[in-house]
Structure formats: C-alpha cells, structure tokens
Amino acid sequence: MKFKDFMSALDGEIKNVYLLSGAETFFIDKAREKIFERLGVDRATELVTFDCDSKPALGEIISAIDSSPFFAPRNVVLVKNAPYFGSEKKFERLESILSDMQPTNYVIFTAKAADKRRKLYKLVDKVGAVLEAEALRPWEVDDWLNEKLSSLGKIMRGEARQHFNERLGILPEISLWYLENELDKVALNVPGSEITAADLRKNMLAPPEVSNFALTDAIDERKPKKALYLLKQQARTPAKIPLVVTLLVNHVRRLLRAKYFISQGVTGRRLGEPLEMNPYIAQRLGATAKSYSEKILEDAFVELADADFMLKTGRAGVEVLERIIIKLCRR
C-alpha cells in the first residue's frame, strides 16, 4: 500500500505483522509511530528493538517475536533494516511464526528494499500489511505540501508556489524529512498566515545568489556576467567544479530532450511526463529550449564532455567552462 492508504488502514483493525519498506524514511517513521500509537505501546516494558545493521542472530529475533508477554499486555518487536525481504534464502522458521502469530504479539519490520516475488514478502502481505515507502518525485509533492501547510496554519499562493516548485523541480527526488524541517523553519520565521516567495528565499534551502542552479538560470536568461560571477564563486572550492560540470551537462541534456518532445508535438505542461519533471518546470524549460538551436546544444554537450576530461586530468582550468558558458549566453 502507498502511504496515504496505509495510514488510513491503520485507523481500522491493527495487524500483528507489518513491513515498512522503501527509500523514504519519512513515511516509514510516520507509519511506525502511528502503529505504536494505535497499540498504546509502553516502550519501556513492551518494545524490543533489533537493528539488523548490527547483525543480530535471526534465532534471537524469532525468539523475541514468539515470546509470550510476562509483565505487559502485549509483546511488540521492531526489526530495523531487515535483510530478509530481498534475500533468496528460505526462512522457514520465521515464516511459520509469522503465519500463526500469538494474538498478544506484534512485529514491525523495516527494510530499505523488498522484493515482492519473495515468499516472505508475500506472506507478510497476506497475514499483515506492507507499506511501500517510495521517495516522492518533485511533481508528486503537492498533496503532501497542502497537508503540511494546513498543519502549520499557513498558506502559500501564486509566486510562492511557483518558487517552491522551481526549487523542487531541479531535484531528482526529495527527502520529506528535510523538506518538513525546512518548512517548519520557514513557519517559525513568518508571523502571518501566508508564506511568500520572499520568505522562502530568505529561510528555505540555499539563496538563489549562491545556488548552483542560479548558474543555469543566468545562462538561460543570457546574462554572461552573472553566470561567470557565479562560476567563479563555485570555483573557490575546487571540489565543487565536477558538480558544476554535472549540472551543466544535465541542463543541456534536458534542453535537448525538451526540443525533441516539442518537435513531436508535446508542449506546455504536457512536457512534464516525458521529461519526468514538475509540469510547471517542464513548461518553463520548454519555453527556454526554443531559444536554443539544436546545434548549439549538441556542440555544448560534446564540449562539456571534453572539458570534464581535461579538468579531471589537470589539462585545463575553469576557463574551459567559461568559454562554453559565454557561447551558450550569446546564442
């Protein structure tokens, strides 16, 4: 089940076995805490925790899962980072225990990944419930954002929404814990009910002036002086140069892909799906792509590959990037 359905299901009957798997720890942590809340777990007397990163014996875990509670009404076992749901090994004893859990016993497994084809996964899905805690993509965050803003008693409209989407749209995926902490920070510094774009620029993430992505904005806006200034700012830390190269390569690749899809009749926000981007950001990228010729982008792509090699082998300095940036700005 996805997060929203999983959390709704927890309002009903509580299962004896749960698997919380996936990359988004925010969903896993929230689901685990709601299970504890629904069970009314006394963590001092009823909860036993194993972290499989410390390699506890499986027999010890099985014994804890199958033990009858003595001084508490229930026995709850949390098994963190469980490796069993992606393994080809057979876990017959564990499967037997999970198939016939004592009504007073509960076990919660967390796993970074799980294979739906494995027998153990199918068993938990049958007798209990499985959370698929997949990381959200930037274009999938709206529902979560609306709920978060509501919990903070804040609203975000117009320019602020656009700015927020722009910041997320450049990321391949996001950490909701990080995003929640950033929004909490913004809310603490905004006395009124509305969060503005200025509030986000001031309190959330990196300011545009020092953001790597301000470099591509300056190039797209044909502002060579600003772009070169931002490049020099990054060049003060040599370790950041490979990241700048990667950023430029990815941006040129996205522009080329946008031009291709536009040539196939895909325009506006519909570019979001094939480009795997927030529709608003994809629409803006498509409009920007029209200002570039295909040849300039293809040449830049090749030149960036050469620049990357020369920079890594010490055969050139940041000036090779300066020449490419100037050429893109003067298109």
C-alpha positions as CSV (number, residue, x, y, z in Angstrom):
1,M,0.0,0.0,0.0
2,K,1.1,3.6,-0.6
3,F,1.5,5.8,2.4
4,K,-1.9,7.5,2.4
5,D,-3.8,4.3,2.1
6,F,-1.6,2.6,4.7
7,M,-2.2,5.3,7.2
8,S,-6.0,5.2,6.6
9,A,-5.9,1.4,7.1
10,L,-4.3,1.9,10.5
11,D,-7.4,3.6,11.7
12,G,-9.1,0.2,11.4
13,E,-8.0,-3.2,12.5
14,I,-4.5,-3.5,13.7
15,K,-2.4,-6.3,12.2
16,N,0.1,-8.5,14.0
17,V,2.7,-8.2,11.3
18,Y,3.9,-5.1,9.3
19,L,6.6,-4.5,6.8
20,L,7.6,-0.9,6.2
21,S,9.9,-0.8,3.1
22,G,11.3,1.8,0.8
23,A,13.7,4.7,0.5
24,E,11.5,7.4,2.0
25,T,12.3,7.2,5.8
26,F,9.7,10.0,6.5
27,F,6.9,7.6,5.5
28,I,8.4,4.7,7.4
29,D,8.9,6.8,10.6
30,K,5.4,8.2,10.5
31,A,3.8,4.8,9.9
32,R,5.8,3.2,12.7
33,E,4.9,5.8,15.1
34,K,1.2,5.5,14.2
35,I,1.3,1.8,14.8
36,F,2.9,2.3,18.2
37,E,0.2,4.9,19.0
38,R,-2.6,2.6,17.9
39,L,-1.2,-0.2,20.0
40,G,-0.6,2.1,23.0
41,V,2.9,0.7,23.3
42,D,4.9,1.2,26.5
43,R,8.4,1.4,25.0
44,A,10.0,0.6,28.4
45,T,8.2,-2.6,29.0
46,E,6.6,-3.8,25.8
47,L,9.0,-3.0,23.0
48,V,12.1,-5.0,21.9
49,T,14.2,-3.5,19.1
50,F,16.7,-5.1,16.8
51,D,18.8,-3.3,14.2
52,C,20.0,-5.8,11.6
53,D,22.8,-3.5,10.6
54,S,24.4,-4.8,13.9
55,K,23.8,-8.3,12.6
56,P,21.8,-9.9,15.4
57,A,21.2,-13.6,15.2
58,L,18.0,-14.5,13.4
59,G,17.2,-17.1,16.1
60,E,17.3,-14.3,18.7
61,I,14.8,-12.2,16.7
62,I,12.5,-15.2,16.1
63,S,12.6,-16.0,19.8
64,A,11.6,-12.4,20.7
65,I,8.7,-12.4,18.2
66,D,7.4,-15.7,19.5
67,S,7.8,-14.9,23.2
68,S,4.7,-14.5,25.4
69,P,4.4,-11.3,27.3
70,F,5.0,-11.5,31.0
71,F,4.6,-8.2,32.7
72,A,2.7,-6.4,29.9
73,P,-0.5,-6.9,27.9
74,R,1.4,-7.3,24.6
75,N,4.8,-8.1,23.1
76,V,6.0,-5.7,20.4
77,V,9.2,-6.3,18.3
78,L,10.7,-3.8,16.0
79,V,13.2,-5.2,13.4
80,K,15.0,-2.4,11.7
81,N,16.8,-2.7,8.3
82,A,15.7,-6.3,7.9
83,P,17.6,-8.0,5.0
84,Y,15.2,-11.0,4.7
85,F,12.8,-9.5,2.2
86,G,15.3,-9.2,-0.6
87,S,17.1,-12.5,0.0
88,E,16.7,-15.7,-1.9
89,K,17.3,-17.7,1.3
90,K,14.5,-19.6,2.9
91,F,13.3,-18.6,6.3
92,E,11.0,-21.4,7.2
93,R,11.0,-21.0,11.0
94,L,10.3,-17.2,10.7
95,E,7.6,-17.9,8.1
96,S,6.0,-20.4,10.4
97,I,5.9,-17.9,13.3
98,L,4.5,-15.1,11.2
99,S,1.8,-17.4,9.8
100,D,0.4,-18.1,13.3
101,M,1.2,-15.1,15.5
102,Q,0.1,-15.1,19.1
103,P,-2.8,-12.5,19.4
104,T,-0.8,-10.6,22.0
105,N,2.3,-10.4,19.8
106,Y,3.2,-7.8,17.1
107,V,6.2,-7.4,14.9
108,I,7.2,-4.5,12.7
109,F,9.9,-4.9,10.1
110,T,11.5,-2.0,8.3
111,A,13.6,-2.5,5.1
112,K,15.4,-0.3,2.7
113,A,14.2,-2.5,-0.1
114,A,11.9,-5.5,-0.5
115,D,11.3,-8.0,-3.4
116,K,7.6,-8.7,-4.0
117,R,8.5,-12.0,-5.5
118,R,9.9,-13.5,-2.3
119,K,7.8,-15.9,-0.3
120,L,8.4,-13.9,3.0
121,Y,7.1,-10.7,1.4
122,K,4.0,-12.4,0.1
123,L,3.4,-13.9,3.5
124,V,3.5,-10.6,5.3
125,D,1.3,-9.0,2.6
126,K,-1.2,-11.8,3.2
127,V,-1.3,-12.0,7.0
128,G,-0.4,-8.4,7.8
129,A,0.2,-5.2,5.8
130,V,3.0,-3.8,3.7
131,L,3.9,-0.1,3.3
132,E,5.6,0.9,0.0
133,A,7.5,4.0,1.1
134,E,8.8,5.2,-2.2
135,A,10.5,8.5,-2.4
136,L,8.4,11.2,-3.9
137,R,9.4,13.0,-7.1
138,P,9.1,16.8,-7.2
139,W,5.8,16.7,-9.2
140,E,4.2,14.4,-6.7
141,V,4.6,16.6,-3.6
142,D,1.5,18.8,-3.9
143,D,-0.7,16.7,-1.7
144,W,1.9,16.3,1.0
145,L,2.7,20.1,0.8
146,N,-1.0,21.0,1.2
147,E,-1.4,18.8,4.3
148,K,1.9,20.2,5.8
149,L,0.8,23.8,5.3
150,S,-2.6,23.1,6.8
151,S,-0.9,21.6,9.9
152,L,1.2,24.7,10.2
153,G,-1.8,27.0,9.8
154,K,-0.1,28.6,6.7
155,I,-1.0,29.1,3.1
156,M,1.3,29.5,0.0
157,R,0.0,31.1,-3.2
158,G,1.0,32.4,-6.6
159,E,4.6,33.4,-6.8
160,A,5.5,31.5,-3.6
161,R,4.0,28.2,-5.1
162,Q,6.0,28.8,-8.3
163,H,9.2,29.5,-6.4
164,F,8.7,26.4,-4.3
165,N,8.0,24.2,-7.4
166,E,11.1,25.7,-9.1
167,R,13.3,24.7,-6.1
168,L,11.9,21.2,-6.0
169,G,11.7,20.8,-9.8
170,I,15.5,20.7,-10.2
171,L,15.8,17.8,-7.8
172,P,15.5,14.1,-9.0
173,E,13.9,13.2,-5.7
174,I,13.4,14.8,-2.3
175,S,13.7,13.9,1.4
176,L,10.5,14.7,3.1
177,W,12.2,14.9,6.5
178,Y,14.5,17.6,5.1
179,L,11.6,19.4,3.5
180,E,9.4,19.2,6.6
181,N,12.3,20.6,8.7
182,E,12.8,23.5,6.2
183,L,9.1,24.3,6.2
184,D,9.0,24.2,10.0
185,K,11.9,26.7,10.0
186,V,10.1,29.0,7.5
187,A,6.9,28.9,9.5
188,L,8.7,29.9,12.7
189,N,10.1,33.0,11.0
190,V,6.8,34.0,9.3
191,P,4.4,35.7,11.8
192,G,1.4,35.9,9.5
193,S,-0.6,33.1,7.9
194,E,0.8,33.5,4.3
195,I,4.3,32.3,3.3
196,T,5.6,34.4,0.4
197,A,8.3,33.8,-2.2
198,A,10.5,36.2,-0.2
199,D,10.0,34.2,2.9
200,L,11.1,31.0,1.0
201,R,14.2,32.8,-0.5
202,K,15.2,34.0,2.9
203,N,14.6,30.9,5.0
204,M,14.5,27.8,2.9
205,L,17.3,26.0,1.1
206,A,20.1,27.9,-0.4
207,P,19.6,31.5,-1.5
208,P,19.4,31.9,-5.3
209,E,22.6,34.0,-5.4
210,V,24.7,31.1,-4.2
211,S,22.7,28.3,-5.6
212,N,24.4,26.2,-8.3
213,F,21.1,26.3,-10.2
214,A,21.2,30.1,-10.4
215,L,24.1,29.5,-12.9
216,T,21.8,27.8,-15.4
217,D,19.2,30.4,-14.9
218,A,21.7,33.1,-15.7
219,I,22.7,31.2,-18.9
220,D,19.1,30.8,-20.0
221,E,18.5,34.5,-19.4
222,R,21.5,35.4,-21.5
223,K,23.4,37.1,-18.6
224,P,27.0,36.1,-19.1
225,K,28.4,38.5,-16.4
226,K,26.2,37.0,-13.8
227,A,26.9,33.4,-15.0
228,L,30.6,33.9,-14.9
229,Y,30.5,35.5,-11.5
230,L,28.5,32.5,-10.2
231,L,31.0,30.1,-11.8
232,K,33.9,31.9,-10.1
233,Q,32.1,31.7,-6.8
234,Q,31.9,27.9,-7.1
235,A,35.5,27.7,-8.4
236,R,36.7,29.0,-5.0
237,T,36.1,25.5,-3.8
238,P,37.7,23.2,-6.4
239,A,35.7,20.2,-5.2
240,K,32.6,21.9,-6.5
241,I,33.7,22.1,-10.1
242,P,32.8,18.5,-11.0
243,L,29.3,19.2,-9.6
244,V,29.0,22.3,-11.8
245,V,30.0,20.3,-14.9
246,T,27.4,17.7,-14.0
247,L,24.8,20.4,-13.5
248,L,25.6,21.9,-16.9
249,V,25.5,18.6,-18.7
250,N,22.2,17.7,-17.2
251,H,20.7,21.0,-18.1
252,V,21.9,20.8,-21.7
253,R,20.6,17.2,-21.9
254,R,17.2,18.4,-20.6
255,L,17.0,21.2,-23.1
256,L,17.8,18.8,-26.0
257,R,15.1,16.3,-24.8
258,A,12.6,19.2,-24.4
259,K,13.3,20.3,-28.0
260,Y,12.8,16.7,-29.2
261,F,9.5,16.3,-27.5
262,I,8.3,19.7,-28.7
263,S,9.1,18.6,-32.3
264,Q,6.9,15.6,-31.6
265,G,4.0,17.9,-30.7
266,V,4.3,17.7,-26.9
267,T,4.2,21.2,-25.5
268,G,3.4,23.2,-22.3
269,R,2.8,21.3,-19.1
270,R,2.4,18.1,-21.0
271,L,6.2,18.0,-21.2
272,G,6.3,17.1,-17.5
273,E,5.6,13.4,-18.1
274,P,8.2,12.6,-20.7
275,L,10.8,14.8,-19.1
276,E,9.9,13.4,-15.6
277,M,9.7,16.9,-14.2
278,N,7.2,19.1,-12.4
279,P,4.8,20.2,-15.1
280,Y,5.3,23.8,-14.3
281,I,9.1,23.5,-14.5
282,A,8.8,21.4,-17.7
283,Q,6.7,24.1,-19.3
284,R,9.2,26.7,-18.4
285,L,12.1,24.5,-19.7
286,G,10.2,24.0,-23.0
287,A,9.9,27.7,-23.5
288,T,13.6,28.2,-22.7
289,A,14.6,25.4,-25.1
290,K,13.0,27.3,-28.0
291,S,15.7,30.0,-27.6
292,Y,18.5,27.5,-28.3
293,S,19.4,25.9,-31.6
294,E,19.8,22.2,-31.6
295,K,23.4,22.6,-32.9
296,I,24.4,24.9,-30.1
297,L,23.2,22.4,-27.5
298,E,24.8,19.4,-29.3
299,D,28.1,21.3,-29.5
300,A,27.9,22.3,-25.9
301,F,27.2,18.7,-24.9
302,V,30.4,17.5,-26.7
303,E,32.5,20.4,-25.3
304,L,31.3,19.7,-21.8
305,A,32.5,16.1,-22.1
306,D,35.9,17.3,-23.3
307,A,36.0,19.9,-20.5
308,D,35.2,17.2,-17.9
309,F,38.1,15.1,-19.1
310,M,40.6,18.0,-19.2
311,L,39.5,19.2,-15.8
312,K,39.9,15.8,-14.2
313,T,43.3,15.2,-15.8
314,G,44.6,18.6,-14.9
315,R,45.0,19.7,-18.5
316,A,42.8,22.7,-18.2
317,G,41.2,25.1,-15.7
318,V,37.8,26.6,-15.1
319,E,38.4,28.8,-18.3
320,V,37.1,25.8,-20.4
321,L,33.8,26.2,-18.7
322,E,33.8,29.9,-19.1
323,R,34.1,29.6,-22.9
324,I,31.1,27.2,-23.0
325,I,29.0,29.4,-20.8
326,I,29.8,32.5,-22.9
327,K,28.8,30.6,-26.1
328,L,25.5,29.5,-24.6
329,C,24.7,33.0,-23.4
330,R,25.5,34.5,-26.8
331,R,23.3,32.0,-28.7
